[in-house]
Amino acid sequence: MHIKDIDLNLLRVFDAVYRTRNVSRAAEALDLTQPAVSQGLTRLRLLVKDPLFMRASGGVQPSPRADRLAPAVR
């Protein structure tokens, strides 16, 4: 995977979900719909071949790979 293959808006979605730990709150922060954020996460998951986030009580928890990616995305 090369950076040119990634829609940079997907990195904004990743960062918002990572910071809020909640897809709905990330959508609000980005002024997007919750389905749009979910769809963006799905596209990014396919690109990086990792689930990135798992459901948890009250939101989502990052995968180990998401934790490694977050500082670079930030």
Secondary structure as UniProt FT lines:
FT   HELIX           3..5
FT   HELIX           8..20
FT   HELIX           23..30
FT   HELIX           34..48
FT   STRAND          53..56
FT   TURN            57..58
FT   STRAND          59..62
FT   HELIX           64..73
//
